Structure formats: C-alpha cells, structure tokens
C-alpha cells in the first residue's frame, strides 16, 4: 500500500521511447569505461586496447543482427544513423535521380531527412499506408531511394520491407524492432538506436550492405572509416553490443510473453466504451500497443496514470515539445487525440498489466465527466 501523499512506485511502460539499461550492458559498461577511453586510431597500448574493444563491439553487433562486421558503424545517435543512411544512399544514387519516397508513417528523423533533402533541391514524397499502418506496395515513378521502416514505432505494425527490394535501394529504420525481431531481407542501408534495446543512450548503429552505393553526405574528417563521425564511444558501443546480444538470446522467451501480455491489454481496453485499438493485432512488435479514447485528451490520461505510478506515452503527440497530432495516426486515418501508447519492459508482469487495466476505466470515465460527457 502507498501511504497518503506518497508517490507510488513507478511501473515503467514506455520502452518504445527508451528501454531501461539492460543488466548485461551495465556490467560491461563499468569495465569498458576503465579500458576504452583511448583513441582507437592511435598506436600505443591503451589505444590498441580500445581498438580491440571497438572491434569486439562491432563483431558482436554484427552477429546479433545477422550482418557482416564491416557493414556496422557506430554513430553518436540513432537519428544520426538515420540521416547518414538515407542521405548517403541518395548521394550514392545521384546519377540515377534525386527522388526519395518514404512511407508516411516513418519516424520523424526519416521525414526530416527527406525535407532537408528537398530544401536542397532534391525531391521527396510519402507512400500511403492502410488502416493498420502498413505501407502499400505500389510506388509511383522511379524513386532513387525508398525508405521503409522495419516496424512502426507508434502502433507496432510490421512493414513488408522485402516487397520493395529491387524497385530502388531501400533504407530501413530498424530502431523499433532491432533485437526484438530478426531483421527482414531487402534493405541496402539501415539504422538502429541502442537505447531502444537496453543499451546506453548516445549510441546509434548504421548498417550499410556490402556493395551498396553509399557516399557520405556530410563533411568528413580524418578518421579511417568513412562512415564514422568523430571518435567512437567505445565503452558505449561495447555495452550496447552486450545488451543486444542478451536481448536476442532472450527473445524466444521474452517475445511470446510480451505478445501475450499485449493481447491481454488489447482485450481489456476494448471493453472500455468508445475506444479504438490501432495497428495490426497479429503481425506486430511483441511489446507495444496504442489505443485511442474518444472524447479524452491523451496527455491528461498520461498525467493521471503517472500520478498513480504508471509511466506511459501519449500517441497523440509526435514529440512532447510540439504536442502536434501524430502524423502516423493521421496517415492511418485513426484518431489523433486521446491516444496512449504502452510498451512493455522485459520484466513487465501480468500483475502490472492487470493493475493498469484496473485504473484505466475509472480515469477515462472521470476525464469524460469533467468534459461534460
């Protein structure tokens, strides 16, 4: 029981924004900080130690994702990896055209890269999606590059990436699914973000397939690897790789358990009047669900749940700073207000889900009553 006036313990249900640091990452990070401080490009002993750690991180990441070590580059963030991936493929295809076609439900980092490209004389358009948030396979014209995410970060729907292979080089934002699901086939460059799978923040991963036409779209420096920007976060990269390996090793157990808990949530929320559950109910990320409550403000629900010890996100805002309606939900034709996104940790239990379901109906009813409904 929580004493009067005491804040209840937080039940964290926002891993789609950032996963808590995985125990495997924590153990490695502390050790790597002691040995991985030197510049891995230098020739002295501490630098060679850092190079060994960085190479180990690259090999472990490649093994976990099913790619080659020389296809892996660590970046300062997932957003930077996205920008390098999208714009680098466009730079490599300059002789073939300048048109980028991206699904309308891509993460904002992809859309921002497209608009940045258009502002500099390129061409950018979006591909429509169906009511489940799945991108439609028809592509008009002959784009130079197609951007299709592996799975949607707001509603969880898995995307048919392989369908677009051969139409043009494919960039895939895999941030929502990396580690949780095997990478699909059909992409030429991809990006992921370590804090999404329980690695430390500030580590992104850029994947460029061997043989893909990719050129660095930004000013370069004197580092050996053309895709890297500045000195790598060696300790962070190694901790991220350790977390990724652990998540991949656990997913045969964790994934089905989370999938069942999300089904439990979907069933329970569906009993609340005037509620819409969005995204594919089956072909989806195992740990995530978004639902919309008619006549209720999503941020108000988030605030009430936070008061009661549940940390969740609102799908009604693309970013917390702008509070603009979600472009993902708008593209799907779904409600863009009154949305709540739940994303489970590896430790979320059935009891956590049941406690949340016990709170939601009363919160929604009270907020509707306050609105005079």
Helices and strands as residue ranges (DSSP letters): E 11-12, H 23-35, H 45-65, G 69-71, E 72-75, H 78-92, G 94-96, E 99-103, H 108-119, E 123-127, E 145-147, G 161-164, E 169-173, E 189-193, G 194-196, E 204-208, H 234-270, E 275-278, E 288-293, H 298-307, E 310-311, H 327-332, E 339-343, H 350-370
